[in-house]
């Protein structure tokens, strides 16, 4: 996975919403979790979220991602190398924990459960967690409908389209998983002419080309529906809720999964 994210960081400036959180997402974390007075831990080094909380400690496994993406350590924020599944904090010691899209990029159901367990272990009894989801709809989109929508100008960004394409390719896979190479294959099948896609949408070819990061990657993503993620989270938390993160493109599939009252084991 480190190699995958090292490739991703080289194209970071070309990425956009919903992969990178727009301002209304940042506001939703603050609004729903009341972060301003808490010391916050973040999974990953999402720069748009670096200013949340009374203090911020970001945890990432990639030294290169920290060096390239993190806006830099300051008096009330820092980034540390660490494993999300073995967070470098004592049990029941964290006020608040956030992550943006992190459940999607770790693999299947076993990995999701392991991450929920790790978050539950470190959160205080009265702590709170919030993870923005990339969740597939309960009923799968028809791939040709996604193609038509994009060519008609009905998709907000290329990255919105990329997630829509990915969600059409799952089709009953265990754990709602898909190798990222499969996302690229589905995209190439639906949009064999990138020049046409660029001309019809106004998206620049280098932005469309960011999907080629997936070509030689061994990483597996998942796009589980909200209902499945809520049930998985309830094994580890007594209080699980879902909140909207705004009205940007694909926001309806990117809600905030809020986790409170951890079941310490």
C-alpha positions as CSV (number, residue, x, y, z in Angstrom):
1,X,0.0,0.0,0.0
2,X,2.9,2.4,0.7
3,X,4.0,2.2,-3.0
4,X,0.4,2.9,-4.1
5,X,0.2,6.0,-1.9
6,X,3.7,7.2,-3.0
7,X,2.4,7.1,-6.5
8,X,-0.8,9.0,-5.5
9,X,1.1,11.8,-3.8
10,X,2.9,12.7,-7.0
11,X,-0.6,13.5,-8.5
12,X,-2.0,15.1,-5.4
13,X,-2.6,18.5,-7.0
14,X,-4.7,16.9,-9.7
15,X,-7.0,15.3,-7.2
16,X,-10.3,16.9,-6.2
17,X,-13.7,16.4,-4.6
18,X,-14.9,14.0,-3.3
19,X,-11.4,12.4,-2.9
20,X,-10.2,15.6,-1.2
21,X,-12.7,17.1,1.2
22,X,-14.2,20.4,0.2
23,X,-14.8,23.1,2.8
24,X,-18.3,21.9,3.6
25,X,-16.9,18.5,4.6
26,X,-14.4,20.2,7.0
27,X,-17.3,22.1,8.5
28,X,-19.3,18.8,8.9
29,X,-16.5,17.2,11.0
30,X,-16.5,20.3,13.2
31,X,-20.3,20.6,13.4
32,X,-21.1,16.9,14.1
33,X,-18.2,16.1,16.4
34,X,-17.6,19.5,18.1
35,X,-13.9,19.1,17.7
36,X,-12.7,22.6,18.6
37,X,-12.0,21.8,22.2
38,X,-10.6,18.3,21.8
39,X,-7.2,16.8,21.1
40,X,-7.8,15.0,17.8
41,X,-6.1,12.0,16.2
42,X,-6.4,11.6,12.4
43,X,-5.9,8.5,10.3
44,X,-3.8,9.8,7.4
45,X,-2.5,13.2,6.6
46,X,-5.4,14.9,4.8
47,X,-4.2,18.5,4.7
48,X,-7.7,20.0,4.6
49,X,-8.4,18.5,8.0
50,X,-5.0,19.4,9.7
51,X,-6.4,22.5,11.4
52,X,-9.2,20.7,13.3
53,X,-9.3,20.3,17.0
54,X,-7.5,22.0,19.9
55,X,-4.5,19.9,18.8
56,X,-4.0,17.4,15.9
57,X,-1.9,14.3,15.7
58,X,-2.0,12.6,12.2
59,X,-0.9,9.0,11.8
60,X,0.3,7.6,8.5
61,X,2.4,4.7,7.5
62,X,4.2,6.5,4.6
63,X,7.1,8.8,5.4
64,X,6.8,10.2,1.8
65,X,3.1,11.0,2.2
66,X,3.9,12.9,5.4
67,X,6.8,14.8,3.7
68,X,4.7,15.6,0.6
69,X,1.1,16.2,1.7
70,X,1.2,17.2,5.4
71,X,1.2,21.0,5.7
72,X,3.9,20.7,8.3
73,X,4.2,20.3,12.1
74,X,3.3,23.4,14.2
75,X,2.7,24.1,17.8
76,X,-0.7,22.4,17.9
77,X,-0.3,19.8,15.2
78,X,2.1,17.0,14.2
79,X,2.3,13.9,12.0
80,X,3.8,10.6,13.1
81,X,4.6,7.4,11.4
82,X,2.3,4.6,12.6
83,X,0.0,1.7,11.8
84,X,-3.8,2.4,11.8
85,X,-4.4,-1.1,13.0
86,X,-2.0,-0.7,15.9
87,X,-2.4,2.9,16.8
88,X,0.5,4.4,18.9
89,X,-1.7,5.5,21.8
90,X,-2.7,3.9,25.2
91,X,-6.1,2.3,25.6
92,X,-9.0,4.7,26.2
93,X,-6.7,7.8,25.8
94,X,-8.0,9.6,22.7
95,X,-10.6,12.4,22.9
96,X,-11.6,12.3,19.2
97,X,-10.5,10.5,16.1
98,X,-11.3,11.2,12.4
99,X,-10.5,9.8,9.1
100,X,-11.4,10.7,5.5
101,X,-12.3,7.8,3.3
102,X,-10.0,5.5,5.2
103,X,-12.4,2.6,5.5
104,X,-12.4,2.3,1.7
105,X,-8.7,2.0,1.1
106,X,-7.8,-0.8,3.6
107,X,-9.4,-3.9,1.9
108,X,-12.3,-6.0,2.9
109,X,-14.6,-6.8,5.9
110,X,-11.8,-8.2,8.1
111,X,-9.7,-5.1,7.7
112,X,-12.7,-2.9,8.4
113,X,-13.5,-4.8,11.6
114,X,-9.8,-4.5,12.6
115,X,-9.9,-0.8,12.1
116,X,-13.1,-0.4,14.1
117,X,-11.5,-2.4,16.8
118,X,-8.4,-0.2,16.8
119,X,-10.4,3.0,17.0
120,X,-12.6,1.5,19.8
121,X,-9.5,0.6,21.8
122,X,-8.0,4.0,21.9
123,X,-11.1,6.2,22.2
124,X,-12.0,7.4,25.7
125,X,-15.4,6.2,27.1
126,X,-16.8,9.6,26.2
127,X,-14.7,10.0,23.1
128,X,-16.0,10.4,19.6
129,X,-15.0,9.2,16.1
130,X,-15.9,10.3,12.7
131,X,-15.0,8.7,9.4
132,X,-16.2,10.0,6.0
133,X,-17.4,7.1,3.9
134,X,-17.2,6.3,0.2
135,X,-20.3,4.1,0.2
136,X,-22.0,2.4,-2.7
137,X,-25.7,2.7,-3.1
138,X,-27.9,-0.2,-1.9
139,X,-28.9,-0.9,-5.5
140,X,-26.0,-0.9,-8.0
141,X,-26.0,1.7,-10.8
142,X,-26.1,0.4,-14.3
143,X,-22.6,1.0,-15.8
144,X,-24.1,2.4,-19.0
145,X,-26.2,4.8,-17.0
146,X,-23.1,6.1,-15.4
147,X,-21.5,6.5,-18.8
148,X,-24.5,8.4,-20.2
149,X,-24.6,10.6,-17.1
150,X,-21.0,11.6,-17.5
151,X,-21.1,12.3,-21.2
152,X,-24.2,14.5,-20.6
153,X,-22.3,16.6,-18.1
154,X,-24.1,15.2,-15.1
155,X,-21.1,14.3,-13.0
156,X,-19.3,17.0,-11.0
157,X,-15.7,16.0,-11.2
158,X,-13.6,13.2,-12.7
159,X,-13.0,11.8,-9.2
160,X,-16.8,11.7,-8.7
161,X,-17.0,9.7,-11.9
162,X,-14.1,7.4,-10.8
163,X,-16.0,6.4,-7.6
164,X,-19.2,5.9,-9.6
165,X,-17.4,3.6,-12.0
166,X,-15.8,1.7,-9.1
167,X,-19.2,1.2,-7.5
168,X,-20.6,-0.4,-10.7
169,X,-17.8,-2.9,-10.8
170,X,-18.3,-4.5,-7.3
171,X,-21.4,-6.6,-8.3
172,X,-21.6,-8.9,-5.3
173,X,-17.9,-9.2,-4.5
174,X,-17.3,-10.5,-1.0
175,X,-16.8,-7.6,1.4
176,X,-17.7,-5.2,-1.4
177,X,-14.1,-5.3,-2.5
178,X,-12.5,-4.5,-5.8
179,X,-8.8,-4.4,-6.8
180,X,-8.0,-0.9,-8.0
181,X,-6.8,-2.5,-11.3
182,X,-10.5,-3.6,-11.7
183,X,-11.6,0.1,-11.4
184,X,-9.2,1.0,-14.2
185,X,-10.5,-1.9,-16.3
186,X,-14.1,-0.9,-15.8
187,X,-13.3,2.7,-16.6
188,X,-11.4,1.8,-19.8
189,X,-14.4,-0.4,-20.9
190,X,-16.9,2.4,-20.3
191,X,-14.7,5.3,-21.6
192,X,-12.3,3.9,-24.3
193,X,-11.9,7.4,-25.8
194,X,-10.5,9.7,-23.2
195,X,-10.3,12.6,-25.7
196,X,-14.1,12.3,-26.1
197,X,-14.6,12.3,-22.3
198,X,-12.4,15.3,-22.0
199,X,-14.2,17.2,-24.7
200,X,-17.7,16.4,-23.4
201,X,-16.9,17.2,-19.8
202,X,-14.2,19.8,-19.9
203,X,-11.9,17.7,-17.7
204,X,-8.3,18.0,-18.6
205,X,-6.5,14.8,-19.8
206,X,-3.9,14.9,-17.0
207,X,-6.7,14.8,-14.5
208,X,-8.4,11.8,-16.2
209,X,-4.9,10.2,-16.4
210,X,-4.7,10.1,-12.6
211,X,-6.6,6.8,-12.8
212,X,-3.5,5.2,-14.4
213,X,-2.0,5.1,-10.9
214,X,-4.1,2.0,-10.5
215,X,-2.5,0.1,-13.4
216,X,0.3,-1.7,-11.5
217,X,-1.1,-1.4,-8.0
218,X,-1.9,-4.4,-5.8
219,X,-4.2,-2.4,-3.5
220,X,-7.8,-3.6,-2.9
221,X,-10.5,-1.0,-2.1
222,X,-14.0,-1.6,-0.9
223,X,-17.2,0.4,-1.4
224,X,-19.5,-1.1,1.2
225,X,-23.0,0.4,1.5
226,X,-23.8,2.5,4.6
227,X,-26.1,-0.2,6.1
228,X,-23.3,-2.8,6.1
229,X,-20.8,-0.4,7.6
230,X,-23.2,0.7,10.4
231,X,-23.8,-3.0,11.3
232,X,-20.1,-3.7,11.4
233,X,-19.4,-0.6,13.6
234,X,-22.1,-1.6,16.1
235,X,-20.0,-4.6,17.1
236,X,-17.5,-2.1,18.5
237,X,-19.5,1.0,19.5
238,X,-22.8,1.4,21.3
239,X,-23.7,4.6,19.5
240,X,-23.4,4.7,15.7
241,X,-25.0,7.4,13.6
242,X,-24.7,8.8,10.1
243,X,-24.7,12.5,9.1
244,X,-24.6,14.4,5.8
245,X,-21.4,16.1,4.8
246,X,-22.9,18.6,2.4
247,X,-24.2,19.0,-1.2
248,X,-21.0,18.6,-3.3
249,X,-20.9,16.0,-6.1
250,X,-21.5,12.5,-4.7
251,X,-22.0,13.8,-1.2
252,X,-25.0,11.5,-0.8
253,X,-22.6,8.6,-0.9
254,X,-20.0,10.3,1.4
255,X,-21.7,10.6,4.7
256,X,-19.9,10.9,8.1
257,X,-20.0,7.7,10.1
258,X,-20.0,8.8,13.8
259,X,-18.8,6.5,16.4
260,X,-19.4,7.0,20.2
261,X,-19.4,4.9,23.3
262,X,-16.7,2.4,22.4
263,X,-17.1,-1.2,23.7
264,X,-13.6,-1.5,25.4
265,X,-12.5,-5.2,25.3
